[in-house]
């Protein structure tokens, strides 16, 4: 295999490729250990109860390539992309905004989002999968702009894999830790350069592009901050429903980027 082919294969690889064609009950950061810890703390247990996560099972069903969606053998009408808010960490598939859009439109569900994805991850996966899946439309929910990844011999390493203390210990030079690279000015450049690249990539392949902003779209509900997934870290069912309506409206009204 040529070096360029090997790199391209890594770009297209799911974070969950070890679970190809498997079903699991827990997926980082939605872990059994974290759930048990939250369930024994009175404050976090109350949040679990409010969001209906006590006694409710979640399954993560991964396809032949380790993505939480239908088989890629099925024809692709819409390809969803993004990070954990689109992949659905801590959420059952029936409340996930992207799967609900596919279900509403009665089309196969194709989603290459992975937890912890940054702008480079999103762009790399689209470079790999667009020529293969040939969707008519890409719906991309922006990941946080402060993440980035880099090539480390045979894989892509991302800042999302490290906590702040670990990033502080990695030095760019003698005076600056690696975490400084994630400051706002650099984040805005990652967002601009990669989002522009994705737009041009879709244009080149005659694919419609619809974008959904990062973070919560629903700021009006006074309970929005208490609306959480099972891991108590990601947005919950109320925000997913809000995003579902937002994305479906843009699709039906052809509000392409």
C-alpha positions in Angstrom: 0.0 0.0 0.0 1.4 3.4 -0.9 1.9 6.0 1.8 -0.8 8.3 0.4 -3.3 5.4 0.3 -2.5 4.4 3.9 -3.0 8.0 5.0 -6.4 8.2 3.1 -7.6 5.0 4.8 -6.8 6.4 8.2 -8.7 9.6 7.3 -11.8 7.5 6.5 -11.5 5.3 9.6 -14.1 5.6 12.4 -13.0 6.1 15.9 -15.1 3.0 16.7 -13.6 0.7 14.0 -12.9 -1.9 16.7 -16.7 -2.3 17.0 -17.4 -3.0 13.3 -20.7 -5.0 13.0 -21.1 -5.0 16.7 -23.6 -3.7 19.3 -22.3 -2.3 22.6 -24.1 -0.8 25.6 -21.5 1.8 26.5 -19.3 4.1 24.4 -16.8 6.8 25.7 -17.6 9.2 27.3 -20.9 7.3 28.1 -19.2 4.6 30.2 -20.6 2.3 32.8 -18.1 3.5 35.3 -19.1 7.1 34.9 -22.8 6.2 35.0 -22.4 4.3 38.3 -20.4 7.2 39.8 -23.1 9.7 38.7 -25.9 7.4 40.0 -24.4 7.4 43.5 -24.0 11.1 43.8 -27.2 12.9 44.9 -26.8 15.9 42.6 -25.9 14.0 39.5 -28.4 11.2 40.2 -31.1 13.9 40.2 -30.0 14.9 36.7 -30.1 11.3 35.5 -33.6 11.0 36.9 -34.8 14.2 35.4 -33.6 13.2 32.0 -35.0 9.7 32.3 -31.7 7.8 32.2 -32.2 5.7 35.3 -33.3 2.2 34.2 -33.1 3.1 30.5 -30.8 1.0 28.3 -28.9 2.5 25.3 -27.4 0.5 22.5 -24.8 1.6 20.0 -25.1 -0.5 16.8 -22.2 0.0 14.5 -22.1 -0.9 10.8 -19.4 -2.7 8.8 -17.1 0.3 9.0 -17.7 1.2 12.7 -20.2 4.0 12.1 -23.4 4.2 14.1 -25.8 4.0 11.2 -27.1 1.8 8.4 -24.9 -0.3 6.1 -22.9 1.6 3.5 -24.1 -0.9 1.0 -27.5 1.0 1.0 -27.8 4.0 -1.4 -26.9 7.2 0.3 -29.2 10.2 -0.1 -28.0 12.3 2.8 -24.7 11.9 4.7 -24.6 13.3 8.2 -21.2 14.5 9.6 -20.0 16.1 12.8 -18.9 15.1 16.3 -20.5 13.5 19.3 -23.6 15.6 19.2 -24.3 14.1 15.8 -23.1 10.6 16.5 -25.2 10.6 19.6 -23.0 9.9 22.6 -25.2 9.1 25.6 -28.4 9.0 23.5 -30.6 6.3 22.2 -31.0 6.3 18.4 -34.7 7.2 18.5 -34.0 10.7 19.9 -31.0 11.5 17.8 -31.6 14.4 15.4 -29.9 12.9 12.4 -31.5 9.5 12.6 -34.9 11.2 13.0 -34.4 13.3 9.9 -33.6 10.1 7.9 -36.6 8.3 9.4 -38.9 11.3 8.5 -37.6 11.4 4.9 -37.8 7.5 4.7 -34.2 7.2 3.5 -31.3 5.0 4.6 -29.5 6.5 7.6 -25.8 7.3 6.9 -23.7 9.1 9.5 -19.9 9.4 9.6 -19.9 11.5 12.8 -17.6 10.4 15.7 -17.3 11.6 19.3 -14.4 14.0 19.7 -14.2 14.9 16.0 -12.6 18.2 15.1 -12.7 20.1 11.9 -9.8 18.2 10.4 -11.5 14.9 11.3 -14.7 16.0 9.6 -12.9 17.1 6.5 -10.7 14.0 6.3 -13.7 11.7 6.5 -15.6 13.6 3.9 -12.6 13.5 1.5 -12.6 9.7 1.9 -16.3 8.9 1.9 -17.9 11.4 -0.5 -16.5 9.7 -3.7 -17.6 6.3 -2.3 -21.1 7.0 -0.9 -21.9 9.8 -3.4 -24.7 11.4 -1.3 -26.9 14.1 -2.8 -26.7 16.2 0.4 -24.3 16.5 3.3 -25.7 17.8 6.6 -22.9 18.9 8.8 -23.2 20.0 12.4 -20.1 22.1 13.2 -17.8 20.6 15.8 -16.2 22.8 18.4 -13.5 25.1 16.8 -10.9 24.6 19.6 -10.0 21.0 18.6 -7.4 20.0 16.1 -5.5 16.8 15.1 -2.1 16.0 13.6 -0.5 13.0 11.8 1.6 10.8 14.1 3.2 8.1 11.9 0.3 5.8 11.3 -2.7 7.5 12.8 -4.3 10.9 13.5 -3.9 12.2 17.0 -6.3 14.8 18.3 -6.3 17.3 21.2 -9.7 15.7 22.3 -7.7 12.6 23.4 -6.0 14.5 26.1 -7.1 16.4 29.2 -6.0 20.0 29.9 -3.2 18.8 32.2 -1.8 16.5 29.6 -1.9 19.3 26.9 -0.2 21.6 29.3 2.7 19.1 29.6 3.2 19.0 25.8 5.4 21.9 24.8 5.4 23.7 21.4 8.6 25.3 22.5 10.3 26.1 25.8 7.8 28.8 26.7 4.5 27.6 25.2 2.4 24.5 26.0 0.5 22.8 23.2 -2.8 23.9 24.6 -1.9 27.5 23.6 -2.4 26.4 20.0 -6.1 25.9 20.7 -6.6 29.6 21.6 -9.4 31.5 19.9 -7.5 33.0 17.0 -6.2 29.6 15.9 -9.7 28.0 16.4 -11.2 30.6 14.1 -8.7 29.7 11.4 -9.4 26.0 11.7 -13.1 26.7 11.4 -12.7 29.1 8.4 -10.2 27.0 6.5 -11.8 23.6 7.0 -15.4 24.9 6.5 -14.4 26.6 3.3 -12.6 23.4 2.2 -15.8 21.3 2.9 -17.9 23.8 0.8 -15.5 23.6 -2.1 -15.3 19.8 -1.8 -19.1 19.5 -1.9 -19.3 21.9 -4.8 -16.7 19.9 -6.8 -18.8 16.8 -6.3 -22.1 18.5 -7.0 -23.3 17.8 -3.5 -25.7 20.1 -1.6 -24.3 21.2 1.8 -26.4 22.1 4.8 -24.7 23.3 8.0 -25.9 23.3 11.6 -24.1 25.6 14.1 -22.1 24.1 16.9 -23.4 24.1 20.5 -26.9 24.4 21.7 -29.5 26.0 19.3 -32.2 26.1 22.0 -31.3 28.9 24.4 -34.8 30.0 25.1 -35.9 27.1 27.3 -35.0 27.8 31.0 -34.4 24.1 31.4 -32.0 23.7 28.4 -28.9 23.5 30.6 -30.4 20.6 32.5 -31.2 18.8 29.3 -28.4 16.2 29.2 -27.5 12.9 27.7 -26.8 9.9 29.9 -23.2 10.8 30.3 -24.3 14.2 31.7 -21.8 15.8 29.4 -23.6 16.0 26.0 -26.9 17.7 25.0 -30.0 15.8 25.8 -33.3 14.9 24.0 -34.8 18.4 24.1 -31.8 19.9 22.2 -31.8 16.9 19.8 -35.5 17.6 19.0 -34.7 21.2 18.4 -31.8 20.4 16.1 -34.0 17.8 14.3 -36.6 20.5 13.4 -33.9 23.0 12.5 -32.1 20.6 10.1 -35.3 19.3 8.6 -36.5 22.8 7.9 -33.3 23.6 6.1 -33.5 20.4 4.0 -37.1 20.9 3.0 -36.5 24.5 2.1 -33.2 23.8 0.3 -31.3 26.3 2.4 -27.9 25.1 1.2 -24.6 26.7 2.2 
